[in-house]
């Protein structure tokens, strides 16, 4: 059986994994620019390969499931809500890893940026979420879509770059002919989004 491997360099990191979480993979933490934070909520499952550095933060909300995901957070944060479903080969990156500079000014032109993924979001197989992205609650991100901007709640988005192809839609964990109104978690997200002005 696979285990979770920890690769921690530096000190004062904040690593918390809920006792009920059942995860495998690897968590790497580096304090090259300050201690990092990784917090994994109750009921989280799956294979997660998480690398944080430069004081970055990764938070994974309760009951989020994953087949395989790679998260790279550098000098920024990845915030994933509750009851999300991540398929195989998911990639989430707050950074381009290597810096790009304007030759004349010497300024960096590709800074690291936070990623926000709301509650009850489904990321399809091999979806990629890039720095600065915000995916609203209840949203479906299609297979191999690349998200780099803002996706509103209760949307379906597909393509490269990802674009919204359907609004006022969400998903349920029930396979086949499941009924949305019988999925309490999904309906809670729908009601919450609809109440927001």
N, C-alpha and C positions, 0 to 999 in steps of 0.2 A: 504494500500500500504506500502511496506517495505521502510525503510529509511536507510540512511548511519549513523552508530553510530561511534562517535569518542571517544577514550579512551586515553587521552594524559597525561602522567606523566613526569614531568621535564619541562625544559624550552629551549627556543631557537631552537625548531624544525622548519624545513622548510617543510610545508605542503601546496601544491598547487594543486587544482583540477580545470581543465578548466571548464568554465561556461557551455559549451555544453556537458560535460560528464554526463552520466546518470547511476550512480552506486549506488548499495546498498551493505550491508554487514557491516564490521567493520574495522576500522583502529586503531591499537594500536601502540603507540610510547612511548619508554622508553629511558631515557638519562643516563642509568647506566654507560656508558663509553663515554659520549658525545652526543650532539644533533643528531637527525636522520633526514633523508630527504625522503619525499614521493611526487612524482610529477606525476600527471595523466593527459594525453594529451586530446586534443579536440576530441570529438566524441567517447570516450571510453564508453562502456556499460557493464552491467553485475553485478553479485554479487561477490565481492572481499572481502576476509578476509585477511587482511595484518597486520603482526606483525613485527615491526622493533625495534631493540635494539642495544646498543653498538656502536652507531654512524653509523649504517647501512643506506643504500640508496635503494629505490625502484623507478624505473622510468618505466612508461607504456606509450608507444608511441601512437600517434594519431590513431583513428579509430580502435583500438584493441577491439575485442568483447569477451565476456566470459559468459558462463552459470554459473558455480560456480568454484572458485579457492581459494586456500589457499596459501599464500606466507609467509614464515618465513625467515627473513633476520637478521642475527646477525653479527656485526663487518665486514660486507662485503656488496656487492651490488647485486641486481637483476635488470638487464637491459633488458627490453622487447621492441622490435621494433614496428614499425607502421603496421597497417592492419593485425595484428595477429588474429587468431580465436582459442579460448580455449573452449573446450567442458565442460562437467559436471565432477565434482570431481577431478579437476586438483590440483596437489600439487607441489610446487616449494620451495626448502629449501637450503639455503646457509650453513646450520649448522646441526650437529647431535644433537644439543641442549646441551647434556651433554658431558663433556670432558673425553677423554680416555688418560691415561698417561703410559709411559714406566716406569716400576717399578724401574729399575736400574738407569736410568738417571734422572727420574723425569720430562722429557720433554713431552709435549702434542703431541700426534701422530695423532690427527684428527682435525686440524685447520679448521676454517670457510673459505670458498672460494667463490669467485664471480661466478654468473651465467649470461651468455649472451644468449639471444634469439633474432635472427635477425628479419628483416622485413618479413611480409607475411608468418609467420610460423603457421601451423595448429597443435595444440596439441589435439589428440583424447581423448575420454572419459577415465577418471581415469589415464591419463599419469602422471608420476612422473619425475621431473627434479631435480637432486641432485647437491650438491655443486661441483664446478669446471666444470660444464657442459657448453658447447658452442654449440648452435644449429644454423646452418647457415641459411641465408635468403632463403625463398621459400620452406623450408623443411616441410615434413609431418611426425609427430610422431604418430605412431599407438596406438590404444586403449590399455591401461594398460602397455604400454612400460615404462621402467625405463632407463632414460638417465643419465649417470654419466661421460661421456667423450665428445669428440669432434665429432659432426655430420657435415659433409660438407654441403655447400649450395646445393639447388636443389636435395635433397635426400628424400627417403622414408625409415624410420627406424621403426623396430618393435622388440618386445621381451624383455626378462629380462636376461642379460642386453641388451639394445637396440643395434641392429646391422643394418647396411644399407643393404637393399634388392633391392633397385633400385636407380640408379643415373640419373642425367639429367632429373628430373621430378619435377613438382610443382602442385599446385591445384588452383581452382577457386571457388569463392563464389556462382557461378551460379549452381543451383541444377539440377541434371539429365544430360542432354546432352549439357551442356554449352560448349562454345568454348573458349579455352584459349586466342586466339588472340583477342577476344572481351572484355577481362578483362584487362583494362588499368593498374590497380594496379599490377596485377600478371605479366604482360608483362614488366612493368617497372623494377620489381625485377629481372626477367630473364635477361633483357638487362644489368642491372647493374652488376650482377654476372658474366655474360659472358665477360664483359669488364675487369674485375679484373684479373691481371696476376696470 
